[in-house]
Amino acid sequence: MTQESIIDIAAANRSGETAEIMRRYNDVFQRHDPSALDELVAQDCVIENTTPAPCGARRAGKAACVELWSAIATAPGTRFDLEETFVAGDRATIRWRYWMADGNSLRGVNLMRVADGRIVEAMGYVKG
């Protein structure tokens, strides 16, 4: 019996592009350097933030998204531990642990979407 294997080159290419964008996005927070955000974020980007509970604040537009992520990336005494980044086509899931300046932490995920080489959607969720 023959097993058929179908490779979707277009999907594989999208996954590769999305993975590279997510690597660069994650580097912003690992290096505390938001300078790459301008080229990573689309004009029509939308963020649904993790706070305030239960639904989180919505940020729309490149300027609002870059402003929020820049503030998070440069917050003194904080850090993100990346637990996993999973990419499928134009979507990515980032599992992380955020350490606050007071030593407390919380765990969460970001559900990301990329279009035309830029981040167009980010939805953040936290445990608890």
MDAnalysis code that builds the backbone (N, CA, C; Angstrom):
import MDAnalysis as mda
import numpy as np

u = mda.Universe.empty(384, n_residues=128, atom_resindex=np.repeat(np.arange(128), 3), trajectory=True)
u.add_TopologyAttr("name", ["N", "CA", "C"] * 128)
u.add_TopologyAttr("resid", np.arange(1, 129))
u.add_TopologyAttr("resname", ["MET", "THR", "GLN", "GLU", "SER", "ILE", "ILE", "ASP", "ILE", "ALA", "ALA", "ALA", "ASN", "ARG", "SER", "GLY", "GLU", "THR", "ALA", "GLU", "ILE", "MET", "ARG", "ARG", "TYR", "ASN", "ASP", "VAL", "PHE", "GLN", "ARG", "HIS", "ASP", "PRO", "SER", "ALA", "LEU", "ASP", "GLU", "LEU", "VAL", "ALA", "GLN", "ASP", "CYS", "VAL", "ILE", "GLU", "ASN", "THR", "THR", "PRO", "ALA", "PRO", "CYS", "GLY", "ALA", "ARG", "ARG", "ALA", "GLY", "LYS", "ALA", "ALA", "CYS", "VAL", "GLU", "LEU", "TRP", "SER", "ALA", "ILE", "ALA", "THR", "ALA", "PRO", "GLY", "THR", "ARG", "PHE", "ASP", "LEU", "GLU", "GLU", "THR", "PHE", "VAL", "ALA", "GLY", "ASP", "ARG", "ALA", "THR", "ILE", "ARG", "TRP", "ARG", "TYR", "TRP", "MET", "ALA", "ASP", "GLY", "ASN", "SER", "LEU", "ARG", "GLY", "VAL", "ASN", "LEU", "MET", "ARG", "VAL", "ALA", "ASP", "GLY", "ARG", "ILE", "VAL", "GLU", "ALA", "MET", "GLY", "TYR", "VAL", "LYS", "GLY"])
u.atoms.positions = np.array([
    [0.838, -1.174, 0.000],
    [0.000, 0.000, 0.000],
    [0.892, 1.249, 0.000],
    [0.557, 2.195, -0.822],
    [1.314, 3.426, -0.944],
    [0.670, 4.507, -0.095],
    [1.527, 5.245, 0.628],
    [1.023, 6.361, 1.422],
    [1.295, 7.650, 0.660],
    [0.266, 8.452, 0.490],
    [0.410, 9.706, -0.244],
    [0.838, 10.813, 0.705],
    [1.806, 11.592, 0.301],
    [2.280, 12.717, 1.089],
    [2.154, 13.972, 0.243],
    [1.424, 14.927, 0.760],
    [1.215, 16.180, 0.041],
    [1.927, 17.286, 0.803],
    [2.768, 18.005, 0.105],
    [3.483, 19.120, 0.715],
    [2.938, 20.407, 0.109],
    [2.447, 21.260, 0.964],
    [1.914, 22.545, 0.534],
    [3.043, 23.574, 0.655],
    [3.717, 23.837, -0.453],
    [4.869, 24.745, -0.451],
    [4.464, 26.154, -0.019],
    [3.310, 26.612, -0.442],
    [2.868, 27.961, -0.067],
    [2.700, 28.065, 1.448],
    [2.084, 27.054, 2.068],
    [1.904, 27.067, 3.525],
    [3.251, 26.982, 4.229],
    [4.149, 26.174, 3.710],
    [5.485, 26.056, 4.307],
    [6.230, 27.387, 4.223],
    [6.105, 28.080, 3.105],
    [6.747, 29.387, 2.957],
    [6.156, 30.404, 3.931],
    [4.808, 30.397, 4.079],
    [4.155, 31.304, 5.038],
    [4.627, 31.007, 6.451],
    [4.732, 29.723, 6.792],
    [5.198, 29.354, 8.133],
    [6.617, 29.846, 8.370],
    [7.474, 29.718, 7.380],
    [8.845, 30.193, 7.515],
    [8.907, 31.692, 7.722],
    [8.127, 32.424, 6.952],
    [8.086, 33.879, 7.093],
    [7.532, 34.265, 8.462],
    [6.452, 33.617, 8.880],
    [5.853, 33.907, 10.185],
    [6.831, 33.598, 11.304],
    [7.541, 32.474, 11.203],
    [8.520, 32.104, 12.230],
    [9.611, 33.165, 12.359],
    [10.088, 33.685, 11.238],
    [11.127, 34.715, 11.275],
    [10.601, 36.004, 11.906],
    [9.375, 36.386, 11.584],
    [8.776, 37.588, 12.173],
    [8.604, 37.401, 13.677],
    [8.180, 36.214, 14.103],
    [8.012, 35.941, 15.536],
    [9.353, 35.931, 16.256],
    [10.402, 35.429, 15.604],
    [11.729, 35.461, 16.212],
    [12.157, 36.904, 16.455],
    [11.962, 37.746, 15.464],
    [12.334, 39.156, 15.602],
    [11.463, 39.871, 16.637],
    [10.164, 39.528, 16.672],
    [9.246, 40.097, 17.663],
    [9.678, 39.687, 19.075],
    [9.944, 38.408, 19.278],
    [10.375, 37.935, 20.601],
    [11.688, 38.584, 21.021],
    [12.589, 38.832, 20.068],
    [13.859, 39.490, 20.378],
    [13.654, 40.887, 20.964],
    [12.604, 41.570, 20.540],
    [12.294, 42.902, 21.085],
    [12.210, 42.830, 22.606],
    [11.543, 41.798, 23.111],
    [11.321, 41.674, 24.550],
    [12.513, 41.036, 25.261],
    [13.222, 40.160, 24.572],
    [14.407, 39.548, 25.169],
    [15.537, 40.559, 25.315],
    [15.643, 41.463, 24.364],
    [16.735, 42.452, 24.364],
    [16.320, 43.796, 24.957],
    [15.039, 43.931, 25.278],
    [14.500, 45.207, 25.788],
    [14.765, 46.335, 24.801],
    [14.617, 46.020, 23.524],
    [14.910, 46.981, 22.452],
    [13.768, 46.986, 21.434],
    [12.870, 47.954, 21.518],
    [11.705, 47.987, 20.629],
    [11.964, 48.555, 19.239],
    [13.200, 48.811, 18.873],
    [13.493, 49.478, 17.599],
    [13.005, 48.694, 16.379],
    [12.888, 47.378, 16.458],
    [12.440, 46.575, 15.308],
    [10.931, 46.624, 15.103],
    [10.182, 47.095, 16.091],
    [8.720, 47.046, 16.002],
    [8.171, 47.806, 14.799],
    [8.778, 48.909, 14.459],
    [8.265, 49.720, 13.355],
    [8.163, 48.916, 12.059],
    [9.136, 48.027, 11.803],
    [9.075, 47.226, 10.571],
    [8.273, 45.947, 10.734],
    [7.957, 45.561, 11.958],
    [7.226, 44.307, 12.193],
    [5.715, 44.475, 12.275],
    [5.255, 45.679, 12.578],
    [3.839, 45.910, 12.872],
    [3.140, 46.565, 11.681],
    [1.985, 46.012, 11.300],
    [1.188, 46.542, 10.185],
    [0.422, 47.792, 10.609],
    [0.084, 48.618, 9.633],
    [-0.689, 49.833, 9.896],
    [-2.033, 49.532, 10.565],
    [-2.635, 48.403, 10.209],
    [-3.957, 48.056, 10.734],
    [-3.900, 47.019, 11.855],
    [-2.770, 46.922, 12.532],
    [-2.590, 45.955, 13.614],
    [-3.611, 46.201, 14.733],
    [-4.057, 45.105, 15.339],
    [-4.976, 45.163, 16.477],
    [-4.438, 44.260, 17.579],
    [-4.414, 44.798, 18.791],
    [-4.025, 44.032, 19.969],
    [-5.224, 43.957, 20.900],
    [-5.485, 42.761, 21.427],
    [-6.358, 42.615, 22.582],
    [-5.439, 42.224, 23.717],
    [-5.201, 43.169, 24.621],
    [-4.218, 43.025, 25.671],
    [-4.698, 42.061, 26.760],
    [-3.805, 41.681, 27.646],
    [-4.153, 40.775, 28.743],
    [-4.895, 41.486, 29.864],
    [-4.787, 42.793, 29.945],
    [-5.450, 43.551, 31.003],
    [-6.272, 44.673, 30.396],
    [-7.277, 45.170, 31.083],
    [-7.816, 44.674, 32.347],
    [-8.691, 43.431, 32.116],
    [-8.747, 42.592, 33.141],
    [-9.586, 41.392, 33.080],
    [-11.043, 41.815, 33.008],
    [-11.908, 41.087, 32.400],
    [-11.665, 39.787, 31.812],
    [-11.330, 39.838, 30.314],
    [-11.599, 40.941, 29.641],
    [-11.469, 40.956, 28.172],
    [-10.210, 41.630, 27.661],
    [-9.585, 42.469, 28.444],
    [-8.397, 43.175, 27.993],
    [-8.732, 44.383, 27.141],
    [-7.837, 45.356, 27.181],
    [-8.021, 46.569, 26.388],
    [-7.648, 46.301, 24.934],
    [-8.368, 46.944, 24.046],
    [-8.114, 46.799, 22.608],
    [-7.305, 48.006, 22.137],
    [-6.236, 47.732, 21.403],
    [-5.423, 48.779, 20.776],
    [-5.511, 48.561, 19.275],
    [-5.789, 49.611, 18.542],
    [-5.912, 49.496, 17.087],
    [-4.996, 50.517, 16.417],
    [-4.322, 50.061, 15.368],
    [-3.420, 50.915, 14.602],
    [-1.977, 50.717, 15.010],
    [-1.107, 50.937, 14.059],
    [0.319, 50.715, 14.267],
    [0.864, 51.516, 15.438],
    [0.558, 52.790, 15.502],
    [1.112, 53.651, 16.554],
    [0.724, 53.146, 17.944],
    [-0.537, 52.786, 18.120],
    [-1.003, 52.308, 19.422],
    [-0.351, 50.984, 19.798],
    [-0.188, 50.098, 18.828],
    [0.424, 48.790, 19.094],
    [1.911, 48.930, 19.412],
    [2.618, 49.725, 18.625],
    [4.046, 49.942, 18.873],
    [4.247, 50.605, 20.232],
    [3.396, 51.551, 20.574],
    [3.504, 52.235, 21.864],
    [3.349, 51.242, 23.028],
    [2.338, 50.389, 22.971],
    [2.117, 49.416, 24.043],
    [3.288, 48.446, 24.154],
    [3.677, 47.831, 23.028],
    [4.756, 46.849, 23.061],
    [6.081, 47.486, 23.457],
    [6.326, 48.727, 23.067],
    [7.557, 49.416, 23.468],
    [7.599, 49.606, 24.977],
    [6.471, 49.991, 25.559],
    [6.406, 50.182, 27.017],
    [6.643, 48.869, 27.748],
    [6.063, 47.778, 27.252],
    [6.263, 46.471, 27.890],
    [7.724, 46.039, 27.761],
    [8.290, 46.215, 26.585],
    [9.663, 45.765, 26.331],
    [10.692, 46.514, 27.174],
    [10.413, 47.753, 27.505],
    [11.398, 48.575, 28.207],
    [11.067, 48.795, 29.676],
    [10.060, 48.116, 30.198],
    [9.698, 48.276, 31.614],
    [10.873, 47.839, 32.488],
    [11.340, 48.704, 33.367],
    [12.512, 48.388, 34.191],
    [12.290, 47.160, 35.085],
    [13.316, 46.319, 35.162],
    [13.299, 45.184, 36.071],
    [12.416, 44.018, 35.668],
    [11.941, 44.011, 34.439],
    [11.057, 42.932, 33.985],
    [11.761, 42.063, 32.947],
    [11.195, 40.867, 32.735],
    [11.723, 40.014, 31.674],
    [10.675, 38.986, 31.277],
    [10.817, 38.490, 30.048],
    [9.990, 37.407, 29.529],
    [10.857, 36.167, 29.398],
    [10.361, 35.050, 29.904],
    [10.952, 33.750, 29.598],
    [10.081, 33.130, 28.522],
    [10.650, 32.873, 27.364],
    [9.908, 32.229, 26.280],
    [9.859, 30.735, 26.550],
    [8.658, 30.180, 26.561],
    [8.500, 28.748, 26.797],
    [8.331, 27.981, 25.495],
    [7.645, 28.596, 24.523],
    [7.444, 27.923, 23.244],
    [6.859, 28.908, 22.244],
    [7.290, 28.794, 21.015],
    [6.653, 29.501, 19.907],
    [6.286, 28.449, 18.873],
    [5.002, 28.387, 18.553],
    [4.494, 27.412, 17.593],
    [3.930, 28.174, 16.408],
    [4.343, 27.812, 15.201],
    [3.931, 28.519, 13.987],
    [3.220, 27.560, 13.045],
    [2.115, 28.029, 12.482],
    [1.381, 27.278, 11.448],
    [0.848, 28.287, 10.439],
    [1.467, 28.325, 9.272],
    [1.023, 29.264, 8.233],
    [1.236, 30.696, 8.669],
    [0.155, 31.476, 8.672],
    [0.256, 32.889, 9.042],
    [-0.049, 33.128, 10.521],
    [-0.136, 32.064, 11.306],
    [-0.474, 32.182, 12.731],
    [0.643, 31.642, 13.606],
    [0.730, 32.215, 14.816],
    [1.724, 31.750, 15.778],
    [1.129, 31.831, 17.179],
    [1.571, 30.922, 18.014],
    [1.233, 30.936, 19.435],
    [2.539, 31.041, 20.206],
    [2.606, 32.032, 21.074],
    [3.789, 32.226, 21.903],
    [3.383, 31.976, 23.355],
    [4.015, 30.978, 23.976],
    [3.794, 30.692, 25.396],
    [4.939, 31.328, 26.169],
    [4.621, 32.092, 27.231],
    [5.636, 32.864, 27.926],
    [5.368, 32.939, 29.423],
    [6.396, 33.347, 30.154],
    [6.276, 33.694, 31.569],
    [6.879, 35.082, 31.716],
    [6.111, 35.988, 32.314],
    [6.527, 37.379, 32.482],
    [6.897, 37.617, 33.936],
    [8.105, 38.070, 34.147],
    [8.595, 38.381, 35.488],
    [8.521, 39.889, 35.701],
    [7.793, 40.294, 36.731],
    [7.625, 41.704, 37.055],
    [8.786, 42.182, 37.929],
    [8.920, 43.481, 38.053],
    [10.018, 44.070, 38.812],
    [9.991, 43.650, 40.280],
    [8.825, 43.320, 40.817],
    [8.724, 42.922, 42.225],
    [9.056, 41.444, 42.455],
    [9.422, 40.723, 41.393],
    [9.786, 39.318, 41.517],
    [8.651, 38.344, 41.279],
    [7.419, 38.836, 41.222],
    [6.279, 37.979, 40.915],
    [6.218, 37.724, 39.417],
    [5.534, 36.650, 39.045],
    [5.433, 36.333, 37.619],
    [4.020, 35.876, 37.288],
    [3.738, 35.874, 35.999],
    [2.504, 35.292, 35.493],
    [2.798, 34.629, 34.172],
    [1.978, 33.641, 33.845],
    [2.173, 32.890, 32.604],
    [1.029, 33.205, 31.660],
    [1.342, 33.169, 30.363],
    [0.312, 33.456, 29.388],
    [0.698, 33.023, 27.990],
    [-0.187, 33.364, 27.060],
    [0.042, 33.094, 25.646],
    [-0.376, 34.306, 24.834],
    [0.275, 34.459, 23.691],
    [-0.155, 35.413, 22.676],
    [-0.527, 34.616, 21.444],
    [-1.678, 34.904, 20.895],
    [-2.102, 34.335, 19.620],
    [-1.878, 35.416, 18.583],
    [-0.991, 35.156, 17.642],
    [-0.538, 36.158, 16.690],
    [-0.960, 35.783, 15.271],
    [-1.155, 36.816, 14.445],
    [-1.421, 36.589, 13.021],
    [-0.596, 37.565, 12.209],
    [-0.034, 37.055, 11.113],
    [0.825, 37.838, 10.223],
    [0.182, 37.884, 8.844],
    [0.247, 39.037, 8.202],
    [-0.206, 39.183, 6.808],
    [0.768, 40.115, 6.097],
    [1.132, 39.763, 4.893],
    [2.034, 40.580, 4.086],
    [3.310, 40.955, 4.837],
    [3.825, 40.016, 5.624],
    [5.099, 40.217, 6.295],
    [5.071, 41.076, 7.539],
    [3.881, 41.342, 8.075],
    [3.777, 42.182, 9.273],
    [2.738, 41.609, 10.231],
    [2.884, 41.935, 11.497],
    [1.926, 41.495, 12.513],
    [0.653, 42.316, 12.368],
    [-0.475, 41.623, 12.213],
    [-1.761, 42.308, 12.063],
    [-2.695, 42.068, 13.246],
    [-2.399, 41.047, 14.053],
    [-3.296, 40.731, 15.168],
    [-2.504, 40.066, 16.283],
    [-2.810, 40.467, 17.517],
    [-2.212, 39.846, 18.695],
    [-3.258, 39.816, 19.792],
    [-3.525, 38.631, 20.273],
    [-4.494, 38.471, 21.365],
    [-3.764, 37.829, 22.539],
    [-3.715, 38.508, 23.680],
    [-2.990, 38.017, 24.836],
    [-3.912, 37.453, 25.896],
    [-3.496, 36.345, 26.487],
    [-4.268, 35.681, 27.541],
    [-3.300, 35.287, 28.661],
    [-3.750, 35.410, 29.911],
    [-2.935, 34.998, 31.066],
    [-3.695, 33.991, 31.914],
    [-2.921, 33.200, 32.666],
    [-3.501, 32.226, 33.599],
    [-3.934, 32.970, 34.850],
    [-5.056, 32.528, 35.398],
    [-5.495, 33.065, 36.693],
    [-6.297, 34.231, 36.585],
])
